[in-house]
Amino acid sequence: MKKKSNVIGKAACMVLAMTIICGVLYTIAVTGISQLFFHDKANGSVIEMVESKVYEKLDE
């Protein structure tokens, strides 16, 4: 029975580690790199609706 709980504990640690690596660190790294190199485009574009028509804000 100890073997089963040992495996479950290791699996839980791996899930936690991969969540931190893939969900937090990777997201921060990609956002930081995009802000550094593409700071004018990294935040997306603004879309406005005027009289039921959609307009995208272009570079000024």
TAQUIVEN-V105591 format. One record per residue. N is the residue number from 1. RES is the residue in three letters. PSI is psi in radians with two decimals (none if undefined). Layout:
n	res	psi
N	RES	PSI
N	RES	PSI
This chain:
n	res	psi
1	MET	-0.51
2	LYS	-0.60
3	LYS	-0.70
4	LYS	-0.76
5	SER	-0.52
6	ASN	-0.75
7	VAL	-0.74
8	ILE	-0.71
9	GLY	-0.77
10	LYS	-0.69
11	ALA	-0.71
12	ALA	-0.69
13	CYS	-0.70
14	MET	-0.69
15	VAL	-0.78
16	LEU	-0.79
17	ALA	-0.79
18	MET	-0.57
19	THR	-0.76
20	ILE	-0.79
21	ILE	-0.91
22	CYS	-0.59
23	GLY	-0.51
24	VAL	-1.07
25	LEU	-0.78
26	TYR	-0.75
27	THR	-0.78
28	ILE	-0.72
29	ALA	-0.83
30	VAL	-0.74
31	THR	-0.75
32	GLY	-0.77
33	ILE	-0.74
34	SER	-0.66
35	GLN	-0.60
36	LEU	-0.82
37	PHE	-0.48
38	PHE	0.85
39	HIS	-0.46
40	ASP	-0.33
41	LYS	-0.13
42	ALA	-0.39
43	ASN	0.08
44	GLY	-2.96
45	SER	2.75
46	VAL	2.27
47	ILE	2.21
48	GLU	2.54
49	MET	2.18
50	VAL	2.07
51	GLU	0.89
52	SER	0.24
53	LYS	2.48
54	VAL	2.25
55	TYR	2.39
56	GLU	2.35
57	LYS	2.14
58	LEU	2.89
59	ASP	2.42
60	GLU	none
